Amino acid sequence: MGFLYAKLFNSPPSKYLPFLSVGLVLWQFLASLITEGCGTFTSVSTVIQQVPMPVSIHVYRLVLRNLIVLAHNMIIIPGILLIFHIMPDWRCIWIIPALFIMSLNGVWIAILLGMLGSRYRDVPPIVANFVQVVFFVTPIFWQPSALGRWSAIGELNPLFAAIDVVRAPVLGIAMAPYSWAVLVLTTIVGCAGTFFVFARFRYRIPFWV
């Protein structure tokens, strides 16, 4: 698939394959957080109804599980870098805060979608279909620069920003100018809005599930 798309985009495989590989690994992490987030509480309804514990525990468990899966999937990245003679530099240190902020986003996404999925049972399939569409409009297979003067549309995509702040340091390339700003802004707005909703409706979750 990588060689095929490299030909379609007129990009050297030595540059395109690492770009695609790292992007797909990170997308799998983000997509899992979103789709599994819809069932954060419904998947453990029996535990919520019978065991007196904070429901947020299930959110942290979901995020941690996906981080472990990400760690397993990232095993392929050193091999890709070795094959194509890519030597990471000091910018790799940005991966640590990037993954931390991505995990924070995973927390509020799991809480918000988990509450919506508990209250409205048709939310999970809607979100799953939405994620499939977003996959094709997010710069994973292609560079935002391919949009020409509309490249800002791709660069302002929060999911691309989350991928870019990790992928760029790993590959030793320059990240998009708005990636960190978009990611931090999304985190602040998402956490603030979700905290307000969770504080108001968290006591109803056991009744919804």
Backbone as a printed PyTorch tensor [residue, N CA C, xyz], in Angstrom:
tensor([[[  0.8290,  -1.2010,   0.0000],
         [  0.0000,   0.0000,   0.0000],
         [  0.8630,   1.2510,   0.0000]],

        [[  1.9350,   1.2230,   0.7600],
         [  2.8240,   2.3750,   0.8240],
         [  3.4740,   2.6720,  -0.5130]],

        [[  3.9180,   1.6260,  -1.2300],
         [  4.5340,   1.8360,  -2.5350],
         [  3.5100,   2.3400,  -3.5500]],

        [[  2.2810,   1.8450,  -3.4370],
         [  1.2340,   2.2850,  -4.3600],
         [  0.9320,   3.7660,  -4.1850]],

        [[  0.7260,   4.1860,  -2.9460],
         [  0.4000,   5.5890,  -2.7010],
         [  1.6030,   6.5030,  -2.9380]],

        [[  2.7980,   5.9840,  -2.7280],
         [  3.9820,   6.7740,  -3.0470],
         [  4.0210,   7.0950,  -4.5350]],

        [[  3.6150,   6.1050,  -5.3600],
         [  3.5590,   6.3300,  -6.8030],
         [  2.4560,   7.3260,  -7.1460]],

        [[  1.2970,   7.2000,  -6.5000],
         [  0.1720,   8.0900,  -6.7850],
         [  0.4990,   9.5370,  -6.4360]],

        [[  1.2250,   9.7340,  -5.3360],
         [  1.5460,  11.0850,  -4.8840],
         [  2.9050,  11.5670,  -5.3820]],

        [[  3.5270,  10.7830,  -6.2750],
         [  4.8250,  11.1630,  -6.8350],
         [  5.8400,  11.4880,  -5.7280]],

        [[  5.8650,  10.6260,  -4.7180],
         [  6.7630,  10.8190,  -3.5880],
         [  7.7240,   9.6310,  -3.4980]],

        [[  8.9980,   9.8560,  -3.1980],
         [  9.9410,   8.7430,  -3.0560],
         [  9.5080,   7.8040,  -1.9290]],

        [[  9.4940,   6.4970,  -2.1500],
         [  9.1150,   5.5560,  -1.0970],
         [  9.9370,   5.7090,   0.1700]],

        [[ 11.2000,   6.1120,   0.0320],
         [ 12.0590,   6.2630,   1.2110],
         [ 11.5560,   7.3560,   2.1440]],

        [[ 10.8000,   8.3120,   1.6160],
         [ 10.2190,   9.3670,   2.4390],
         [  8.7620,   9.0850,   2.7730]],

        [[  8.0590,   8.4890,   1.8110],
         [  6.6160,   8.3020,   2.0180],
         [  6.3020,   7.1640,   2.9730]],

        [[  7.0200,   6.0530,   2.8770],
         [  6.7270,   4.8940,   3.7290],
         [  6.8810,   5.2030,   5.2170]],

        [[  7.9540,   5.8650,   5.6600],
         [  8.0200,   6.2460,   7.0810],
         [  6.8910,   7.1960,   7.4760]],

        [[  6.5720,   8.1600,   6.6010],
         [  5.4860,   9.1060,   6.8600],
         [  4.1660,   8.3650,   7.0590]],

        [[  3.8840,   7.4190,   6.1790],
         [  2.6340,   6.6630,   6.2550],
         [  2.6150,   5.7310,   7.4600]],

        [[  3.7170,   5.0520,   7.7150],
         [  3.7610,   4.0610,   8.8000],
         [  3.5130,   4.7050,  10.1590]],

        [[  4.2280,   5.7830,  10.4370],
         [  4.0560,   6.4630,  11.7260],
         [  2.6540,   7.0530,  11.8240]],

        [[  2.1520,   7.6000,  10.7360],
         [  0.8170,   8.1790,  10.7470],
         [ -0.2580,   7.1520,  11.0390]],

        [[ -0.1540,   5.9650,  10.4460],
         [ -1.1610,   4.9250,  10.6700],
         [ -1.1280,   4.4060,  12.1020]],

        [[  0.0630,   4.2650,  12.6570],
         [  0.1750,   3.7990,  14.0500],
         [ -0.5060,   4.7880,  14.9980]],

        [[ -0.2460,   6.0720,  14.7980],
         [ -0.8450,   7.0930,  15.6640],
         [ -2.3310,   7.2310,  15.4090]],

        [[ -2.7520,   7.0940,  14.1600],
         [ -4.1870,   7.1660,  13.8710],
         [ -4.9440,   6.0280,  14.5620]],

        [[ -4.3670,   4.8470,  14.5630],
         [ -5.0170,   3.7170,  15.2230],
         [ -5.2480,   4.0100,  16.7030]],

        [[ -4.2810,   4.6630,  17.3270],
         [ -4.4110,   5.0390,  18.7360],
         [ -5.5530,   6.0340,  18.9250]],

        [[ -5.5890,   7.0770,  18.1060],
         [ -6.6210,   8.1030,  18.2380],
         [ -8.0020,   7.5450,  17.9070]],

        [[ -8.0860,   6.7630,  16.8380],
         [ -9.3780,   6.2050,  16.4400],
         [ -9.9250,   5.2600,  17.5040]],

        [[ -9.0460,   4.4970,  18.1370],
         [ -9.4930,   3.5830,  19.1960],
         [-10.0150,   4.3520,  20.4000]],

        [[ -9.3490,   5.4450,  20.7460],
         [ -9.8220,   6.2630,  21.8640],
         [-11.2260,   6.7950,  21.5890]],

        [[-11.4620,   7.2060,  20.3580],
         [-12.7580,   7.7870,  20.0120],
         [-13.8490,   6.7240,  19.9630]],

        [[-13.6080,   5.6390,  19.2240],
         [-14.6490,   4.6290,  19.0610],
         [-14.9040,   3.8590,  20.3580]],

        [[-13.8370,   3.4950,  21.0690],
         [-14.0320,   2.7890,  22.3310],
         [-14.5670,   3.7150,  23.4130]],

        [[-14.3090,   5.0190,  23.2610],
         [-14.8110,   5.9650,  24.2450],
         [-16.3140,   5.9620,  24.3530]],

        [[-17.0050,   5.6380,  23.2670],
         [-18.4770,   5.6000,  23.2940],
         [-18.9950,   4.5240,  24.2490]],

        [[-18.2150,   3.4870,  24.4710],
         [-18.6480,   2.4150,  25.3620],
         [-17.9130,   2.4190,  26.6910]],

        [[-17.3420,   3.5530,  27.0710],
         [-16.5700,   3.6470,  28.3100],
         [-17.3560,   3.1410,  29.5010]],

        [[-18.6130,   3.5390,  29.5950],
         [-19.4240,   3.1900,  30.7620],
         [-20.3790,   2.0200,  30.4910]],

        [[-20.9200,   1.9270,  29.2830],
         [-21.8530,   0.8380,  28.9880],
         [-21.1620,  -0.5200,  28.9970]],

        [[-19.8740,  -0.5560,  28.6580],
         [-19.1520,  -1.8320,  28.6320],
         [-18.8770,  -2.3820,  30.0310]],

        [[-18.9920,  -1.5250,  31.0350],
         [-18.7680,  -1.9590,  32.4180],
         [-19.9860,  -1.6050,  33.2700]],

        [[-21.1580,  -1.7030,  32.6810],
         [-22.3820,  -1.2980,  33.3800],
         [-22.5940,  -2.0850,  34.6650]],

        [[-22.2760,  -3.3760,  34.6380],
         [-22.4700,  -4.1980,  35.8430],
         [-21.5810,  -3.7150,  36.9850]],

        [[-20.3310,  -3.3810,  36.6720],
         [-19.4000,  -2.8980,  37.6850],
         [-19.8820,  -1.5640,  38.2540]],

        [[-20.3230,  -0.6710,  37.3820],
         [-20.7850,   0.6520,  37.8290],
         [-21.9850,   0.5360,  38.7540]],

        [[-22.8800,  -0.3830,  38.4550],
         [-24.1030,  -0.5270,  39.2410],
         [-23.8990,  -1.2630,  40.5480]],

        [[-22.8270,  -2.0440,  40.6550],
         [-22.6630,  -2.8860,  41.8380],
         [-21.4820,  -2.5050,  42.7200]],

        [[-20.4790,  -1.8340,  42.1600],
         [-19.2730,  -1.5210,  42.9240],
         [-19.1810,  -0.0190,  43.1240]],

        [[-19.1170,   0.4410,  44.3810],
         [-19.0210,   1.8890,  44.6300],
         [-17.6000,   2.4170,  44.4010]],

        [[-17.3590,   2.9150,  43.2100],
         [-16.0610,   3.4970,  42.8760],
         [-16.2930,   4.6390,  41.8910]],

        [[-15.3720,   5.5820,  41.8170],
         [-15.5200,   6.6840,  40.8520],
         [-15.5820,   6.1530,  39.4240]],

        [[-16.5390,   6.6440,  38.6540],
         [-16.6760,   6.1610,  37.2790],
         [-15.4910,   6.5910,  36.4170]],

        [[-14.7560,   7.5960,  36.8760],
         [-13.6000,   8.0510,  36.1020],
         [-12.5080,   6.9840,  36.0310]],

        [[-12.5350,   6.0190,  36.9530],
         [-11.5590,   4.9310,  36.9310],
         [-11.6180,   4.1970,  35.5920]],

        [[-12.8220,   4.0180,  35.0800],
         [-12.9930,   3.2900,  33.8200],
         [-12.4390,   4.0900,  32.6500]],

        [[-12.4640,   5.3970,  32.7580],
         [-11.8840,   6.2540,  31.7210],
         [-10.3760,   6.0830,  31.6890]],

        [[ -9.7400,   6.1470,  32.8670],
         [ -8.2860,   6.0010,  32.9360],
         [ -7.8570,   4.6150,  32.4620]],

        [[ -8.6580,   3.6180,  32.7650],
         [ -8.3370,   2.2570,  32.3270],
         [ -8.3590,   2.1610,  30.8040]],

        [[ -9.3420,   2.7970,  30.1880],
         [ -9.4400,   2.7710,  28.7290],
         [ -8.2380,   3.4580,  28.0850]],

        [[ -7.8750,   4.6250,  28.5980],
         [ -6.7460,   5.3670,  28.0270],
         [ -5.4490,   4.5940,  28.2210]],

        [[ -5.2600,   4.0210,  29.4070],
         [ -4.0380,   3.2650,  29.6710],
         [ -3.9490,   2.0360,  28.7840]],

        [[ -5.0690,   1.3610,  28.5790],
         [ -5.0670,   0.1820,  27.7150],
         [ -4.6480,   0.5520,  26.2940]],

        [[ -5.1580,   1.6610,  25.7900],
         [ -4.8000,   2.0740,  24.4390],
         [ -3.3560,   2.5610,  24.3490]],

        [[ -2.8300,   3.1170,  25.4330],
         [ -1.4100,   3.4860,  25.4470],
         [ -0.5310,   2.2430,  25.3740]],

        [[ -0.9470,   1.1810,  26.0440],
         [ -0.1910,  -0.0710,  25.9900],
         [ -0.2260,  -0.6460,  24.5820]],

        [[ -1.3970,  -0.6040,  23.9480],
         [ -1.5120,  -1.0750,  22.5610],
         [ -0.6470,  -0.2280,  21.6410]],

        [[ -0.6380,   1.0950,  21.8610],
         [  0.2090,   1.9750,  21.0630],
         [  1.6770,   1.6060,  21.2160]],

        [[  2.0940,   1.3130,  22.4420],
         [  3.4870,   0.9340,  22.6760],
         [  3.8500,  -0.3280,  21.9010]],

        [[  2.9070,  -1.2760,  21.8310],
         [  3.1680,  -2.4890,  21.0610],
         [  3.2460,  -2.1880,  19.5620]],

        [[  2.3480,  -1.3320,  19.0750],
         [  2.3340,  -1.0220,  17.6470],
         [  3.5460,  -0.1970,  17.2260]],

        [[  4.0910,   0.6010,  18.1440],
         [  5.2220,   1.4570,  17.8010],
         [  6.5180,   0.6670,  17.6340]],

        [[  6.4760,  -0.6230,  17.9260],
         [  7.6660,  -1.4530,  17.7310],
         [  8.1060,  -1.4300,  16.2700]],

        [[  7.1280,  -1.2220,  15.3620],
         [  7.4630,  -1.2240,  13.9370],
         [  8.2720,   0.0080,  13.5350]],

        [[  8.1420,   1.1080,  14.2910],
         [  8.7580,   2.3750,  13.8880],
         [ 10.2820,   2.3160,  13.8730]],

        [[ 10.9660,   1.7810,  14.9090],
         [ 12.4380,   1.6890,  14.8170],
         [ 12.9010,   0.8990,  13.5990]],

        [[ 12.1460,  -0.1430,  13.2460],
         [ 12.5110,  -0.9170,  12.0620],
         [ 12.4080,  -0.0900,  10.7920]],

        [[ 11.3390,   0.7030,  10.6920],
         [ 11.1630,   1.5740,   9.5270],
         [ 12.2970,   2.5980,   9.4490]],

        [[ 12.6240,   3.1920,  10.5980],
         [ 13.7000,   4.1850,  10.6200],
         [ 15.0390,   3.5660,  10.2360]],

        [[ 15.2570,   2.3340,  10.6760],
         [ 16.5150,   1.6570,  10.3700],
         [ 16.6070,   1.3090,   8.8840]],

        [[ 15.5040,   0.8370,   8.3240],
         [ 15.5100,   0.4410,   6.9130],
         [ 15.7950,   1.6290,   6.0070]],

        [[ 15.2010,   2.7740,   6.3500],
         [ 15.3370,   3.9450,   5.4830],
         [ 16.3840,   4.9430,   5.9840]],

        [[ 17.2130,   4.4940,   6.9180],
         [ 18.3670,   5.2760,   7.3830],
         [ 17.9550,   6.6660,   7.8880]],

        [[ 16.9290,   6.6730,   8.7200],
         [ 16.4720,   7.9200,   9.3300],
         [ 16.9870,   7.9600,  10.7610]],

        [[ 17.7350,   8.9920,  11.0790],
         [ 18.3200,   9.1040,  12.4050],
         [ 17.6020,  10.2040,  13.1880]],

        [[ 16.7900,   9.8360,  14.1950],
         [ 16.1010,  10.8520,  15.0050],
         [ 17.1040,  11.7460,  15.7260]],

        [[ 16.7260,  13.0080,  15.9240],
         [ 17.6050,  13.9420,  16.6150],
         [ 16.9820,  14.3710,  17.9370]],

        [[ 17.4660,  15.4710,  18.5150],
         [ 17.0250,  15.9170,  19.8320],
         [ 15.5440,  16.2740,  19.8620]],

        [[ 14.9390,  16.5140,  18.6930],
         [ 13.5260,  16.8830,  18.6650],
         [ 12.6110,  15.7530,  19.1200]],

        [[ 13.1440,  14.5440,  19.2210],
         [ 12.3370,  13.4140,  19.6920],
         [ 11.8350,  13.6260,  21.1220]],

        [[ 12.4830,  14.5260,  21.8560],
         [ 12.0450,  14.7790,  23.2290],
         [ 10.6290,  15.3410,  23.2660]],

        [[ 10.1770,  15.9370,  22.1520],
         [  8.8210,  16.4810,  22.0830],
         [  7.7620,  15.3850,  22.0870]],

        [[  8.1800,  14.1510,  21.8530],
         [  7.2200,  13.0440,  21.8420],
         [  6.6040,  12.8530,  23.2230]],

        [[  7.3810,  13.0770,  24.2750],
         [  6.8820,  12.8550,  25.6420],
         [  5.7290,  13.7920,  25.9810]],

        [[  5.8890,  15.1290,  25.8660],
         [  4.7270,  15.9860,  26.1450],
         [  3.5950,  15.7810,  25.1460]],

        [[  3.9350,  15.4160,  23.9050],
         [  2.8910,  15.1960,  22.9090],
         [  1.9950,  14.0270,  23.3020]],

        [[  2.5980,  12.9150,  23.7190],
         [  1.8040,  11.7580,  24.1340],
         [  1.0130,  12.0500,  25.4090]],

        [[  1.5800,  12.8690,  26.2920],
         [  0.8610,  13.2380,  27.5090],
         [ -0.3960,  14.0450,  27.1700]],

        [[ -0.2550,  15.0090,  26.2700],
         [ -1.4090,  15.8270,  25.8970],
         [ -2.4250,  14.9900,  25.1200]],

        [[ -1.9480,  14.0870,  24.2850],
         [ -2.8750,  13.1940,  23.5850],
         [ -3.6510,  12.3290,  24.5670]],

        [[ -3.0030,  11.9040,  25.6350],
         [ -3.6960,  11.1100,  26.6590],
         [ -4.7330,  11.9470,  27.3910]],

        [[ -4.4200,  13.2150,  27.6600],
         [ -5.4100,  14.1090,  28.2730],
         [ -6.6300,  14.2520,  27.3760]],

        [[ -6.3860,  14.3790,  26.0880],
         [ -7.5080,  14.4380,  25.1590],
         [ -8.2940,  13.1400,  25.1720]],

        [[ -7.5790,  12.0320,  25.3160],
         [ -8.2750,  10.7560,  25.3990],
         [ -9.1900,  10.6730,  26.6050]],

        [[ -8.7780,  11.3020,  27.7120],
         [ -9.6020,  11.2890,  28.9310],
         [-10.9100,  12.0320,  28.7080]],

        [[-10.8300,  13.2650,  28.1830],
         [-12.0860,  14.0060,  28.0250],
         [-12.9520,  13.4380,  26.9040]],

        [[-12.3150,  12.8840,  25.8830],
         [-13.0940,  12.2530,  24.8090],
         [-13.8480,  11.0350,  25.3410]],

        [[-13.1590,  10.2090,  26.1450],
         [-13.7990,   9.0170,  26.6990],
         [-14.9270,   9.3830,  27.6470]],

        [[-14.7420,  10.4380,  28.4430],
         [-15.7960,  10.8640,  29.3620],
         [-17.0010,  11.3920,  28.5910]],

        [[-16.7440,  12.2980,  27.6540],
         [-17.8450,  12.9320,  26.9220],
         [-18.6040,  11.9270,  26.0550]],

        [[-17.8740,  11.1560,  25.2390],
         [-18.5380,  10.1800,  24.3870],
         [-19.1180,   9.0370,  25.1990]],

        [[-18.4610,   8.7090,  26.3170],
         [-18.9970,   7.6620,  27.1800],
         [-20.3470,   8.0460,  27.7670]],

        [[-20.4790,   9.3080,  28.1650],
         [-21.7630,   9.7850,  28.6930],
         [-22.8180,   9.8460,  27.5930]],

        [[-22.4350,  10.3370,  26.4210],
         [-23.3840,  10.3940,  25.3100],
         [-23.8060,   8.9940,  24.8810]],

        [[-22.8280,   8.0690,  24.8350],
         [-23.1420,   6.7010,  24.4550],
         [-24.0100,   5.9880,  25.4630]],

        [[-23.9030,   6.3810,  26.7280],
         [-24.7590,   5.7900,  27.7680],
         [-26.1840,   6.3270,  27.6900]],

        [[-26.2910,   7.6010,  27.3960],
         [-27.6210,   8.2370,  27.3470],
         [-28.3350,   7.9460,  26.0380]],

        [[-27.5810,   7.9570,  24.9330],
         [-28.1770,   7.7330,  23.6170],
         [-27.4450,   6.5740,  22.9480]],

        [[-28.0920,   5.4250,  22.8380],
         [-27.4190,   4.2140,  22.3820],
         [-27.1270,   4.1980,  20.8800]],

        [[-27.6130,   5.1670,  20.1360],
         [-27.2820,   5.2120,  18.7140],
         [-26.0310,   6.0460,  18.4440]],

        [[-25.4220,   6.5860,  19.4930],
         [-24.2080,   7.3910,  19.3280],
         [-23.0150,   6.5620,  18.8500]],

        [[-22.7400,   5.3560,  19.4110],
         [-21.5610,   4.5910,  18.9750],
         [-21.4940,   4.3210,  17.4770]],

        [[-22.5640,   3.8160,  16.8240],
         [-22.4380,   3.5960,  15.3750],
         [-22.2860,   4.8870,  14.5840]],

        [[-22.9060,   5.9640,  15.0560],
         [-22.7510,   7.2530,  14.3740],
         [-21.2990,   7.7050,  14.4440]],

        [[-20.7030,   7.6020,  15.6350],
         [-19.3060,   8.0160,  15.8090],
         [-18.3770,   7.1320,  14.9880]],

        [[-18.6510,   5.8230,  14.9460],
         [-17.8000,   4.9030,  14.1780],
         [-17.8000,   5.2790,  12.6970]],

        [[-18.9550,   5.6090,  12.1500],
         [-19.0320,   6.0290,  10.7480],
         [-18.3400,   7.3710,  10.5380]],

        [[-18.4900,   8.2650,  11.5110],
         [-17.8530,   9.5730,  11.4220],
         [-16.3370,   9.4350,  11.4070]],

        [[-15.8070,   8.5390,  12.2310],
         [-14.3500,   8.3300,  12.2950],
         [-13.8260,   7.8210,  10.9600]],

        [[-14.5900,   6.9510,  10.3010],
         [-14.1620,   6.4380,   8.9940],
         [-14.0590,   7.5560,   7.9660]],

        [[-15.0200,   8.4820,   8.0000],
         [-14.9800,   9.6030,   7.0630],
         [-13.8050,  10.5250,   7.3830]],

        [[-13.6010,  10.8090,   8.6690],
         [-12.5180,  11.7070,   9.0800],
         [-11.1580,  11.1290,   8.6950]],

        [[-11.0540,   9.8010,   8.6720],
         [ -9.7930,   9.1580,   8.3110],
         [ -9.3160,   9.6100,   6.9320]],

        [[-10.2440,   9.7620,   5.9890],
         [ -9.8640,  10.1040,   4.6240],
         [ -9.6040,  11.5970,   4.4380]],

        [[-10.1540,  12.4310,   5.3120],
         [ -9.9320,  13.8740,   5.1690],
         [ -8.8190,  14.3710,   6.0880]],

        [[ -8.2260,  13.4820,   6.8660],
         [ -7.0970,  13.8390,   7.7240],
         [ -5.7920,  13.5220,   7.0100]],

        [[ -4.8330,  14.4280,   7.0210],
         [ -3.5520,  14.1810,   6.3320],
         [ -2.7490,  13.0480,   6.9580]],

        [[ -3.1140,  11.8340,   6.6040],
         [ -2.3770,  10.6490,   7.0350],
         [ -1.6690,  10.0360,   5.8360]],

        [[ -2.4140,   9.8600,   4.7470],
         [ -1.8440,   9.3490,   3.5040],
         [ -1.2080,  10.4600,   2.6720]],

        [[ -1.5800,  11.6810,   2.9480],
         [ -1.1320,  12.7990,   2.1160],
         [ -0.6990,  13.9660,   2.9870]],

        [[  0.1290,  14.8250,   2.3950],
         [  0.6250,  16.0070,   3.0980],
         [ -0.3760,  17.1530,   2.9530]],

        [[ -0.5210,  17.9880,   3.9880],
         [ -1.3940,  19.1580,   3.8460],
         [ -0.9960,  20.0630,   2.6890]],

        [[  0.2940,  20.0790,   2.3610],
         [  0.7630,  20.9230,   1.2610],
         [  0.1390,  20.5210,  -0.0650]],

        [[ -0.4000,  19.2940,  -0.1610],
         [ -1.0500,  18.8480,  -1.3930],
         [ -2.3110,  19.6540,  -1.6870]],

        [[ -2.8450,  20.3420,  -0.6730],
         [ -4.0430,  21.1630,  -0.8580],
         [ -3.7140,  22.5310,  -1.4340]],

        [[ -2.4430,  22.8230,  -1.5920],
         [ -2.0700,  24.1150,  -2.1430],
         [ -2.4070,  25.2530,  -1.1960]],

        [[ -3.1130,  26.2530,  -1.7200],
         [ -3.4480,  27.4070,  -0.8870],
         [ -4.4960,  27.0850,   0.1730]],

        [[ -5.0670,  25.8830,   0.0990],
         [ -6.0260,  25.4410,   1.1180],
         [ -5.3630,  24.5430,   2.1580]],

        [[ -4.0470,  24.5410,   2.2220],
         [ -3.3380,  23.6410,   3.1310],
         [ -3.6860,  23.8850,   4.5980]],

        [[ -4.1010,  25.1140,   4.9350],
         [ -4.4690,  25.4110,   6.3240],
         [ -5.6310,  24.5570,   6.7900]],

        [[ -6.4800,  24.1290,   5.8590],
         [ -7.6160,  23.2870,   6.2340],
         [ -7.1250,  21.9780,   6.8390]],

        [[ -6.1070,  21.3920,   6.2210],
         [ -5.5440,  20.1590,   6.7610],
         [ -4.7490,  20.3960,   8.0210]],

        [[ -4.0200,  21.5030,   8.0770],
         [ -3.1680,  21.7740,   9.2290],
         [ -3.9780,  22.1220,  10.4720]],

        [[ -5.1880,  22.6480,  10.3010],
         [ -6.0260,  23.0230,  11.4390],
         [ -6.8880,  21.8680,  11.9360]],

        [[ -6.7690,  20.7290,  11.3070],
         [ -7.4800,  19.5330,  11.7400],
         [ -6.8640,  19.0540,  13.0630]],

        [[ -7.6400,  19.0060,  14.1730],
         [ -7.0600,  18.6010,  15.4680],
         [ -6.4310,  17.2110,  15.4460]],

        [[ -7.0060,  16.2930,  14.6640],
         [ -6.4400,  14.9540,  14.6050],
         [ -5.0990,  14.9530,  13.8790]],

        [[ -4.9850,  15.7730,  12.8400],
         [ -3.6810,  15.8960,  12.1830],
         [ -2.6600,  16.5140,  13.1270]],

        [[ -3.0920,  17.5240,  13.8950],
         [ -2.1730,  18.1610,  14.8430],
         [ -1.6420,  17.1510,  15.8470]],

        [[ -2.5340,  16.2760,  16.3470],
         [ -2.1140,  15.2620,  17.3190],
         [ -1.1110,  14.2910,  16.7020]],

        [[ -1.3110,  13.9540,  15.4450],
         [ -0.3770,  13.0510,  14.7650],
         [  0.9300,  13.7610,  14.4410]],

        [[  0.8240,  15.0060,  14.0100],
         [  1.9920,  15.7460,  13.5310],
         [  3.0070,  16.0130,  14.6370]],

        [[  2.5390,  16.2860,  15.8580],
         [  3.4720,  16.6130,  16.9370],
         [  4.2890,  15.4070,  17.3710]],

        [[  3.8830,  14.2160,  16.9560],
         [  4.6820,  13.0170,  17.2280],
         [  5.4280,  12.5740,  15.9770]],

        [[  4.7410,  12.5820,  14.8610],
         [  5.3530,  12.0770,  13.6260],
         [  6.5330,  12.9190,  13.1630]],

        [[  6.3730,  14.2370,  13.2280],
         [  7.4550,  15.1130,  12.7600],
         [  8.7500,  14.9200,  13.5500]],

        [[  8.7260,  14.9020,  14.8890],
         [  9.9780,  14.6680,  15.6290],
         [ 10.5900,  13.2930,  15.3660]],

        [[  9.7300,  12.2890,  15.2100],
         [ 10.2530,  10.9400,  14.9500],
         [ 10.9890,  10.8940,  13.6240]],

        [[ 10.4300,  11.5410,  12.6010],
         [ 11.0310,  11.5060,  11.2660],
         [ 12.0760,  12.5920,  11.0600]],

        [[ 12.2250,  13.4980,  12.0480],
         [ 13.2060,  14.5610,  11.9230],
         [ 12.8400,  15.6040,  10.8890]],

        [[ 11.5340,  15.8430,  10.7170],
         [ 11.0770,  16.8460,   9.7630],
         [ 10.3750,  17.9760,  10.5100]],

        [[ 10.1780,  19.0840,   9.8360],
         [  9.5120,  20.2230,  10.4630],
         [  8.0190,  19.9560,  10.5680]],

        [[  7.4560,  20.2440,  11.7270],
         [  6.0200,  20.0650,  11.8870],
         [  5.2780,  21.2830,  11.3600]],

        [[  3.9830,  21.1190,  11.1380],
         [  3.1610,  22.2130,  10.6360],
         [  3.1650,  23.3610,  11.6500]],

        [[  3.0550,  24.6000,  11.1920],
         [  3.1970,  25.7530,  12.1010],
         [  2.1200,  25.8510,  13.1770]],

        [[  0.9340,  25.2370,  12.9350],
         [ -0.1570,  25.4090,  13.8910],
         [ -0.4070,  24.1750,  14.7550]],

        [[  0.3880,  23.1320,  14.5810],
         [  0.0580,  21.8550,  15.2250],
         [ -0.0300,  21.9590,  16.7430]],

        [[  0.9970,  22.5300,  17.3870],
         [  0.9760,  22.6170,  18.8440],
         [ -0.1440,  23.5380,  19.3270]],

        [[ -0.3530,  24.6460,  18.6380],
         [ -1.4060,  25.5770,  19.0460],
         [ -2.7740,  24.9170,  18.9500]],

        [[ -3.0220,  24.2090,  17.8510],
         [ -4.3190,  23.5430,  17.6680],
         [ -4.5140,  22.4560,  18.7230]],

        [[ -3.4640,  21.6710,  18.9880],
         [ -3.5830,  20.5810,  19.9510],
         [ -3.8250,  21.1070,  21.3610]],

        [[ -3.0780,  22.1180,  21.7700],
         [ -3.2500,  22.6770,  23.1140],
         [ -4.6210,  23.3290,  23.2580]],

        [[ -5.0580,  24.0630,  22.2420],
         [ -6.3660,  24.7040,  22.2980],
         [ -7.4840,  23.6640,  22.3690]],

        [[ -7.3650,  22.6160,  21.5850],
         [ -8.3630,  21.5370,  21.6290],
         [ -8.4080,  20.8910,  23.0030]],

        [[ -7.2370,  20.7020,  23.6100],
         [ -7.1690,  20.0980,  24.9390],
         [ -7.8440,  20.9740,  25.9810]],

        [[ -7.5680,  22.2620,  25.9550],
         [ -8.1340,  23.1860,  26.9440],
         [ -9.6460,  23.2650,  26.8050]],

        [[-10.1150,  23.4710,  25.5780],
         [-11.5590,  23.5910,  25.3490],
         [-12.2670,  22.2730,  25.6660]],

        [[-11.6900,  21.1710,  25.2220],
         [-12.3090,  19.8670,  25.4740],
         [-12.3720,  19.5260,  26.9500]],

        [[-11.2810,  19.7390,  27.6700],
         [-11.2540,  19.4340,  29.1050],
         [-12.2220,  20.3300,  29.8810]],

        [[-12.2520,  21.6190,  29.5490],
         [-13.1270,  22.5470,  30.2640],
         [-14.5890,  22.2100,  30.0200]],

        [[-14.9530,  22.0000,  28.7640],
         [-16.3490,  21.6890,  28.4530],
         [-16.7870,  20.3590,  29.0350]],

        [[-15.9260,  19.3510,  28.9430],
         [-16.2800,  18.0350,  29.4680],
         [-16.3730,  18.0430,  30.9870]],

        [[-15.4970,  18.7970,  31.6540],
         [-15.5580,  18.8850,  33.1150],
         [-16.9070,  19.4580,  33.5660]],

        [[-17.3800,  20.4600,  32.8620],
         [-18.6730,  21.0640,  33.2030],
         [-19.7970,  20.0500,  33.0330]],

        [[-19.7860,  19.3240,  31.9140],
         [-20.8410,  18.3290,  31.6580],
         [-20.7500,  17.1780,  32.6480]],

        [[-19.5270,  16.7090,  32.9110],
         [-19.3400,  15.5740,  33.8200],
         [-19.7480,  15.9350,  35.2420]],

        [[-19.4070,  17.1440,  35.6780],
         [-19.7660,  17.5640,  37.0310],
         [-21.2780,  17.6250,  37.2110]],

        [[-21.9790,  17.9290,  36.1520],
         [-23.4280,  18.0780,  36.2500],
         [-24.1820,  16.7600,  36.1130]],

        [[-23.6590,  15.8360,  35.3150],
         [-24.4280,  14.6250,  34.9940],
         [-23.7820,  13.3230,  35.4560]],

        [[-22.6560,  13.3730,  36.1620],
         [-21.9800,  12.1130,  36.4920],
         [-22.8170,  11.2140,  37.3910]],

        [[-23.6900,  11.7810,  38.2160],
         [-24.5030,  10.9570,  39.1160],
         [-25.6170,  10.2200,  38.3690]],

        [[-25.8540,  10.5820,  37.1110],
         [-26.8940,   9.9160,  36.3510],
         [-26.3530,   8.7250,  35.5540]],

        [[-25.0370,   8.6070,  35.4650],
         [-24.4440,   7.5430,  34.6570],
         [-24.9130,   6.1550,  35.0840]],

        [[-24.9470,   5.8230,  36.3970],
         [-25.4330,   4.4860,  36.7790],
         [-26.8610,   4.2160,  36.3290]],

        [[-27.6820,   5.2450,  36.1930],
         [-29.0660,   5.0510,  35.7420],
         [-29.1220,   4.9130,  34.2250]],

        [[-28.2030,   5.5600,  33.5230],
         [-28.2020,   5.4870,  32.0650],
         [-27.7100,   4.1410,  31.5690]],

        [[-26.7160,   3.5720,  32.2630],
         [-26.1270,   2.3200,  31.7600],
         [-27.0170,   1.1150,  32.0430]]])
